[in-house]
Amino acid sequence: MKLHDLRPPEGSHATRTRVGRGIAAGKGKTAGRGTKGQKARAGGSIPPWFEGGQTPLHMRIPKLRGFKNRGKIDYEIVNVGDISLRAEAGAFSAAENAPAKGEQLTINADILRAVGLVRDVRKPLKILGGGELTTALFVVADAFSKSATSKIESAGGSVNVLEVPAESRPALGLDGAAGDDAAAGDEAATTRTPGRSKKATTHAPADTSGPADDATVAEAGEPPRAKRAKAPRAEAPAATTAEASSEEAAPEVAAVADATADAPDAVAESGPEEAVAGEEPVTGDDSEPATVVPGDDA
């Protein structure tokens, strides 16, 4: 293989279409652009964002200019110079919490609202250092600028910054013992006695005269006792009246025979006159027992 034999792979290079080279080439005359129109002219390429000459979309819509701080805190702003002017005019003397003569003047959001320096007490208050301050003040606010703090302290006053706790705290007057007692009460309320149901049921007083029922014993929390095995009730086979009567009369006959053996003289003296009419006297063991029908004892 020689260098002049090297060729690119088949299909990697497409042959460029030659336009405007006559009818025989297939792309002659209009060269595939059609007839007339903006796209048939030289330099008629149109960018994708072109809208035919009307005002483009990116020019029609309004623009969100600037930056909006989502974490901005909207303060009520008061300058120390305005507070000083109100104090010199005696506006704070008519306030509800006005201090006595010679005491340090206390300033907070409610007092500033009473004199017209604050509109909404629900917003946090910030003291700025605009103006001059000559009165000693005790100022309570949510935030202070460095210049305001320095001017208040240089005039003989003090500042107090209100802080919102980041963590939950117990209420004032409650110590840890009260919380422990409450927790112990909750734990005792949720503890159940083994063997009892969740709902407390009211039962009538049990009868102590008879044996305890297994259900009552189980509800009382005690292990149930084993039931006594009851002997099956044996049913006697149907017998004839003669056999039943003979079985019932056998003990009575035996008792009469014993009495006769113990007192033979008494039987001999009685004689046949004392025998009941219609009945034969008992003479010995050879005699058959009399037939006795149950229920005729009376």
C-alpha positions in Angstrom: 0.0 0.0 0.0 1.3 3.4 -0.9 0.4 6.8 0.5 -1.5 7.7 -2.6 -3.7 4.6 -2.0 -5.0 5.9 1.4 -8.7 6.9 1.3 -11.1 7.9 4.0 -13.8 5.4 5.0 -16.7 5.2 2.7 -19.5 7.4 3.9 -17.4 9.6 6.2 -17.3 12.4 3.7 -20.4 13.4 1.8 -20.0 15.1 -1.6 -21.1 18.7 -1.5 -24.2 19.5 -3.6 -23.4 21.9 -6.4 -26.3 24.2 -7.0 -26.9 26.7 -9.8 -25.0 24.7 -12.4 -27.8 24.2 -14.9 -30.9 22.0 -15.2 -28.9 18.8 -15.8 -27.3 19.0 -12.3 -30.8 19.0 -10.7 -30.2 22.1 -8.7 -30.1 24.7 -11.4 -31.9 28.0 -11.8 -33.5 28.6 -8.3 -30.9 26.2 -6.7 -33.6 24.7 -4.3 -34.7 28.0 -2.8 -38.1 28.1 -4.5 -39.4 31.2 -6.3 -39.1 34.7 -4.7 -39.6 35.5 -1.0 -37.2 36.5 1.8 -35.6 33.1 2.0 -34.9 33.1 -1.8 -32.8 36.2 -1.6 -29.1 36.5 -0.8 -28.5 37.0 2.9 -32.0 35.8 3.7 -31.0 33.7 6.7 -33.4 34.3 9.6 -32.4 33.6 13.3 -34.6 31.2 15.3 -35.7 34.0 17.7 -36.9 36.3 14.9 -40.7 37.0 15.1 -41.3 38.7 11.7 -40.5 42.2 12.8 -42.8 42.5 15.8 -41.6 43.3 19.3 -39.8 40.2 20.5 -40.9 38.4 23.6 -37.9 39.2 25.6 -38.6 42.9 25.1 -42.4 42.7 25.8 -42.3 41.1 29.3 -41.4 43.3 32.4 -38.1 42.7 34.1 -37.6 41.8 37.8 -34.9 44.3 38.5 -32.9 44.4 41.7 -32.7 42.0 44.6 -35.2 41.2 47.4 -33.8 40.1 50.7 -36.0 37.3 52.1 -34.3 37.5 55.5 -34.8 41.2 55.9 -36.3 42.4 59.3 -38.7 45.3 59.1 -37.8 47.5 62.1 -39.5 50.6 63.6 -36.8 53.2 63.3 -36.3 55.9 66.0 -33.3 58.2 66.3 -31.9 59.3 69.6 -32.1 62.9 68.6 -35.9 62.6 68.3 -36.1 61.0 71.7 -34.0 63.8 73.2 -36.3 66.5 71.7 -39.4 64.7 73.2 -37.7 64.4 76.5 -36.7 68.1 76.6 -40.3 69.1 75.7 -41.7 67.0 78.6 -43.6 64.6 76.4 -42.6 61.6 78.5 -43.8 63.1 81.8 -47.4 62.4 80.8 -46.6 58.8 79.9 -48.1 56.0 81.9 -44.7 54.7 83.2 -43.1 58.1 83.6 -40.3 58.1 86.2 -40.2 60.3 89.3 -38.1 63.5 89.3 -34.4 62.7 89.5 -34.8 59.1 88.3 -33.5 57.7 85.0 -36.0 57.9 82.2 -37.1 54.6 80.8 -37.9 54.4 77.0 -39.6 51.4 75.3 -41.8 50.8 72.3 -45.1 51.5 74.2 -43.8 54.9 75.5 -42.5 55.9 72.1 -45.9 55.0 70.6 -47.6 57.1 73.2 -45.6 60.2 72.1 -46.0 59.4 68.4 -42.5 58.1 67.5 -43.6 54.5 66.8 -46.6 53.5 64.8 -46.8 49.7 65.2 -45.6 48.1 68.4 -45.8 44.6 66.8 -42.7 45.4 64.8 -39.3 45.2 66.4 -37.8 48.5 67.5 -34.4 49.7 66.5 -32.6 52.8 67.9 -30.3 54.7 65.5 -27.8 57.4 66.4 -29.1 60.3 64.4 -29.1 63.6 66.3 -27.6 64.5 69.7 -28.6 63.2 73.1 -28.1 65.1 76.4 -30.6 63.2 78.7 -29.7 60.0 80.6 -32.0 57.3 79.3 -32.6 53.7 80.0 -33.7 52.4 76.5 -35.2 49.0 75.9 -35.3 47.9 72.2 -34.8 45.0 69.9 -31.6 46.4 68.2 -29.2 49.4 68.6 -26.7 50.8 66.2 -23.2 51.3 67.4 -23.5 55.1 67.3 -26.8 55.0 69.2 -25.3 52.8 72.0 -22.3 55.1 72.3 -24.4 58.3 72.5 -26.8 56.8 75.1 -23.9 55.6 77.3 -22.0 58.8 77.0 -25.0 60.7 78.2 -25.1 58.6 81.3 -27.8 56.1 80.2 -27.8 52.4 79.5 -29.3 50.1 76.9 -31.1 46.8 77.1 -31.4 44.5 74.1 -34.5 42.3 74.0 -33.6 38.7 72.9 -35.9 36.0 71.6 -34.8 32.7 73.1 -33.9 30.1 70.4 -34.8 27.2 72.7 -38.0 26.5 74.6 -37.6 27.3 78.3 -39.8 26.4 81.3 -42.3 28.9 82.6 -41.3 31.3 85.3 -41.9 29.9 88.8 -41.6 26.2 87.8 -38.6 24.2 88.8 -37.4 20.8 87.7 -39.3 19.0 90.6 -42.7 20.0 89.2 -41.7 18.6 85.8 -40.5 15.4 87.3 -43.8 14.9 89.3 -45.8 15.5 86.1 -43.7 13.0 84.2 -44.1 10.5 87.0 -47.8 11.0 86.9 -48.0 10.4 83.2 -45.9 7.3 83.5 -48.2 5.9 86.3 -51.2 6.7 84.2 -49.9 4.7 81.3 -48.8 1.7 83.4 -51.2 -1.2 83.4 -51.5 -4.0 86.0 -50.7 -7.4 84.4 -53.8 -9.4 83.8 -56.2 -6.5 83.5 -57.8 -5.1 80.4 -57.2 -1.5 79.2 -60.7 -0.4 80.1 -61.6 -0.4 83.8 -64.9 -2.4 84.2 -67.1 -2.2 87.3 -68.4 -5.6 88.6 -70.9 -6.5 91.2 -69.5 -7.8 94.5 -68.7 -11.5 94.1 -70.4 -14.1 96.3 -67.8 -15.5 98.6 -70.0 -18.3 99.9 -69.5 -20.5 96.8 -66.4 -21.5 94.8 -64.7 -18.7 92.8 -65.4 -18.7 89.1 -62.5 -19.1 86.7 -63.4 -15.9 84.9 -63.5 -13.9 88.1 -60.1 -15.3 89.2 -58.6 -14.5 85.8 -59.9 -10.9 85.9 -58.5 -10.5 89.4 -55.0 -11.1 88.0 -54.6 -14.6 89.6 -53.8 -17.7 87.5 -56.9 -19.8 86.9 -57.3 -23.0 88.9 -57.5 -26.3 87.2 -61.0 -27.5 86.7 -62.0 -30.7 88.6 -62.8 -33.5 86.3 -66.5 -34.4 86.7 -67.4 -38.1 86.6 -69.8 -38.9 83.8 -73.3 -39.5 85.0 -74.0 -43.2 84.6 -77.4 -43.9 83.3 -78.9 -47.1 84.6 -80.4 -49.4 82.0 -84.1 -49.7 81.8 -85.2 -52.5 84.2 -88.5 -54.2 84.9 -90.6 -53.1 87.8 -90.0 -56.3 89.7 -86.2 -56.1 89.5 -86.2 -52.4 90.6 -88.6 -53.1 93.5 -86.5 -56.1 94.6 -83.3 -54.1 94.6 -85.0 -51.3 96.7 -86.6 -53.8 99.1 -83.4 -55.8 99.7 -82.0 -53.5 102.5 -85.4 -53.5 104.3 -85.6 -57.3 104.3 -82.1 -57.6 105.6 -82.9 -55.2 108.4 -86.0 -57.2 109.3 -84.0 -60.5 109.3 -81.4 -59.0 111.6 -84.1 -57.8 114.1 -85.6 -61.3 114.1 -82.3 -63.0 114.8 -81.6 -60.6 117.7 -85.1 -61.1 119.3 -86.5 -64.5 118.5 -88.6 -64.6 121.6 -90.4 -61.4 120.8 -91.3 -62.8 117.4 -92.6 -66.0 118.9 -94.8 -64.3 121.5 -96.4 -62.0 119.0 -98.3 -64.8 117.5 -100.3 -65.0 114.3 -103.0 -62.7 115.7 -100.8 -59.7 115.4 -99.9 -60.3 111.8 -101.5 -57.9 109.4 -104.3 -59.4 107.4 -103.3 -60.4 103.9 -99.6 -60.7 104.6 -97.6 -63.8 105.5 -95.2 -63.8 108.4 -91.5 -63.9 107.8 -90.4 -67.4 108.8 -86.8 -67.5 107.6 -84.3 -66.9 104.9 -86.1 -69.3 102.5 -89.1 -66.9 102.1 -89.0 -64.6 99.1 -88.9 -60.9 99.8 -92.2 -59.1 99.5 -92.6 -57.0 96.4 -92.5 -53.3 97.3 -93.6 -50.7 94.7 -91.7 -47.4 95.0 -93.8 -44.6 96.3 -96.0 -46.7 98.5 -94.0 -46.2 101.7 -96.8 -44.0 103.1 
